[in-house]
């Protein structure tokens, strides 16, 4: 490699590294006051709406005090939606597939949330279930009630999946919000730190 080729290669690499990142396609809803919800939303959104108020640790809740998502006008997700995506990917993705869309051995959670509310969802995560989704005798959802890495983030996982079920978050990571120190302190306390 000649010296000139080396310089051009390095400069091209630097220019590429400094280029602004293109946001992922469908990463968040369009910039509006409230995102447009699909015609077939989650059960909680169909029942309670998706208008939220900010509660403890900046967690958004709907009119029935059920955790919900919030999207800023610039498309930035709330902390719980973003954290839910991260924890879903770490803990649930292996069985339920990318973005909650299901796999050959676990159901599509976006469809499931259209039929079940927050309390049914959390009950299944905590206690598990067997042979409900696939009645052939080999369908098992383990109980995660003793696993702090799931339980300390259960509301966040639900909020992310609710947003996906409602069609306000596309595939992939929602637009990352600013850090939420209050929410992190709650998480750390739950984890025993």
N, C-alpha and C positions, 0 to 999 in steps of 0.2 A: 504494500500500500504506500503510495507516495505521500509526501508531506501535505500537498494540496488536497488530496483525497481525504486524508485524516482530518484536516481542518474543516472541510466541507461536511464530513460525516458528523463531527462533534457539533458544529454550528446547527446542522439540521436537527440533531437530537435535542439541543438546547431550545431551539425554536418550538419543537413539538412539545417538550416538557413544559414550556411557559405558555402554550396556547390555552385559552380558556376552555374548560371542560364543557362539553355539550351535555345538557341534562338528559337523563335516560328517558326514552319515549314512554309516555303514559305514567311517569313517576308520581304525579300528583294531579289533583283536579285543576281546572282552569282558575285563573284569578277572579274570584267572585266572592261575595259576602258569605254565602253558603254554597258548598259544592252541589252540583246537580246529582240527585240520587236516582238510581236505576228505577225502572217501572216495577221491578220485583225486588224490593229491598229486604233486608234482614227483618225478622219478626219484631225485634225491638223497635226498629225504625218505623215499621208499618204501624205499630201500636202507639209508640211514644213520640214519634218524630225524631229528627236529628239535631234540632236546635239545642245547644248545650249552654250550661252555665259553668263557670270555673269554680271548682271546689277546692278541697284540701290538696296541698302539694301540686297545685295547678292542674289537677285532673278534671276533665270536662265530664259532666253528667247531663243526662236528658231530663225530661219533665218527671220521670218516675225514679230519678236518682240512680239510673243505670249508666255505667261508664260509656262514653261516646267519644267520637273523634272531633277534632276542630282543625280546620285548615285556614291559614292566614290568606289574605288577598293575593300575596305573591306565590301561593302554592306550597308554602312551608307547612309541614305536618306538625301537630302538637307532639310534645315529648313522648307521651304514652303510645301513640301510634307508631312513632319511629322506634321506640324501645321494644314495642310488641313485635315489630318486624324482626328485629335483631334476635329476640328470644324465641320467636317462632322458628326462625331459621336454625337456631342452635338446638332446639328441643323437639320440634314437631315435624319439621321438614322431612326427616328420614322416612316417616310413614305416610304423612298426609301430603307430601309432594310440595313443589314450589308454589308459593303464594296461596297455599290452602286449597289447591285445586284437586287434591286427591291423587291416589295411586291405585295400583292393582290390588293392594291389600289394606287400604284405609280410605274412608269416604272423603269426598269433596266437602270441606268445611264451609265453603261459601254457600253451597246448597243446603247444608245442614242448618246454618244460621237463619235460613229463610223459614224453617219449621220449628226451631227451638229458640227460647229466649235465653237471656244471660244466666238465669238461675239453673235452667236445665243444662246449659253448656258447662258451667262451673261444677255442677253436680257430677257430670260424667268425667270431667278431668280429675276431680278429687277422688271419686270412688271407682272409676273404670266401668267397663261393661263388657259383656261377652255375647257373641252371636246375635247382635242386633242389626248391624249393617249388612253382614253376610251370614245368612242363617245356615250355611253348610256345615257349621260346627268348628270353624277355625278362625273366627273373627274375634280378636281380643284387643280391647283398649285397656292398657294397664292403668292402675290407679296411681296418680301422681301426688296424692295428698300429703305424703311424707317428704317429698322432694322439694326443698326450698328453692332450688334453681328453676322450678316451674311455679310453685305457689307464690313466691315473692313477686312474680311478674304476671300472674294470671290475668289481672285486669288489663294490663298492657297488651297481652296476647289477644284477649277478647276485643279490645278497641281496634287493633290492627285488622283482625279478621272481620269485624263489623264494617269497617270502612271498605274492605275488599268486597264483602258481600253486597254492600250498597253501591258499589261501582265507582266510588270516589277516589280510590287508589288503584292504579294500574299494576302491571307486573313490576317486580323489583322493589327496591328500597324507596320509601317515601322521602320527600325532600327533608333533609336533616334540620332540626330546629336548633336553637341555642341550648346550651346545657341547662338543666333544671336541677340546681343544687338541692332544693327542698325534696324533690322526688327521689334523687339519689340517696339522700340521707334516710328517707323512709325505706328504700330498698336495702341499704346497708344495715339498718336496724333489724329488718326482717331476716336478713342473712346471718345476723349475729356478729357483725363487725363493730 
